[in-house]
Amino acid sequence: MTTLPLIGLIGAGGTISSLATDPRDYMDYPETGRKLSVHEVLEELPQLREFAALKPLAFRSVGSSAMGPEDWLRLHATITAAITESPEIAGFVILHGTATLEETAYFLSLTLPTDRPVVVVGAQRPLNTLSSDAPANAINALRTAASPEARGRGVLVVLNDEIHSARDVTKGSTFRLDAFHSPAHGPIGVCDPDRLVFYAPALPRNAGPAFDLSGVTALPRVDIFHAYAGNDGVMVRACLAAGAEGLVSAGFAPGMPPPLEREALAEAARGGVPVVQASRVGAGRVARRGWLTRERWIASGDLSPVKARILLMLALRQSRDPDELQRIFDRH
């Protein structure tokens, strides 16, 4: 008899852990439906136990619009504690809402001190609705977390039969089932009916995570500013007054804010607040061209604004020097 690998199953809420009041409700369920605990999800989807031995790990079941940095730190602590208490755990699956799924996944990819597969999975339709993608997504996430081939690939995101890197994936549709994409490089693998197929070998990993969270109880405030025609610097100055320690400009392509906002951001940079220039368009690199170098701003590369924010939040614990921060961004 084959022994199934032990997988830690963390319930963090979201559509994949939701029951709608109507089997055709794909829209109003966040307000009218009910979020399930991880134990209740297993009652609704008992077939998950066919793919792995499961260790349910309680978390808070909420819509992912309510998730934030405090939850990322708690998830990190939940996973690291589970590894210490149950070293036989082969991997983890996090049931998560899709709104901020890519942010949670990227944070964990930069901070978790393990090469075990950690798979973040969501759904676009509640698990009790017609043609729900929740059961298939959850099964494929478990298959991925239990696969030896997934080890050493960092944190992964699985939806719609595709396996994505946490760094590259983003949500690109409100209602479609194929909502998640990796614009720069595409998915790193697929969940076919007979087996998982990875398109490239796992990359060698360093001895530890990119960022050590030992003793960390909070992350610095970093705010994002979305460029639009005629935007001024009011929001920049308001966020600085609220205690922002870093700023991210989601600028026009190929990476520039409108003039008045740029002036406010430049003032902040000259005052010692690191500024990252990203782009709002969703694909392509922001390079550290001449004026960014002169102003000592950091170029985001091909990181989205939300992921540039996460990297800056973590990097600020190591340095506030713009050139050193640029080196960190270039590595990640």
C-alpha positions, 0 to 999 in steps of 0.5 A: 500500500502506497503511503500518501505524503502529508500535506499541511492544509491552511484555510485562509478563506476566499471564494475557494472556501465559500458557500453561496446561497444560490448555485448560480451566484458567481457575484454576490456571494462575498456578502450573502454567502458563508466562509468555511473553516478548513475543517468545513472545506474538508467536509464539503470536499472529502475527495481531497483526502484521496490525494494526500494525507492532510493536516488541517491548519486553522487560520482566519477565513476571510475574503482576501481583500481583508488580508494584509501584512499582519496576515502574511506574518501569521501565515509565515509563522503558521508554516514555520511552526508546522515544519518544526512540530511535524518535520514529516510534512512534505508540503503545504496548500493555502486556500486563499481568496484571489484578490490578494493571492499574488501578494501573499504568495510573493511575500512567502516566496521571499521569506519562507525558510524551506524548500518544501512546496508551498502552493497558494490556490484560489477559485473564481466560483464558490465551491457549491455553485454550478461549474465551480473551479474550486474542487479541481483547483484544490485537487491540483494544488494538493497534487502539486504540493505532494509532488517531489518535482515541485520541491525547490521551486519556491512558492507556487500558485495553482489555478485552472490547471496551470502552475505559476511562479509566485514572483510572476503571476498576477490576476488578470480577469474579474470573473473568468476561470482563466484569471491568473497569468504570468505575462513575462514568462508564462506558467512554469508547468501544468496539471494534466490528468495523468501527471504534472508537467514542469517546463524547466528544472528547479533552480538551485536555491540559496541556503536560506530565504531572501529575507529573515523574519526572525523577531519581525512583528510588523513591516514598514508602511509603503504606499503605491501611487497609481499614475493618471492624467493630471495627478498631483502630489497630494496623495504622496504628501498625505501618505508621508504624513501618515508615516510612509517609509517607502513609496512606489510609483505605478507610473505610465509606461515605461515608468514615469509619474505625471509631473506634479506627482513626480515633483512630490516623489522627488522631494520625498527621495531627497528627504531620504524616503526610498522611491521605487518606479514601477509601471501601471501597464502590467508587462515590461521592465522599468529600467533605471535610466538616466533620470532615475539614476540621477534622482536615486530612485529604484527601478522595479524591473518587471515587478508589478507595483504591488510586488515592488511594494512587498519587496521594498517593505522587506528590503527596508529592513536591510538598507535605506540606501537607494543604490543598495536597494537597487541591487536588491531589486535586481536580484529579485 
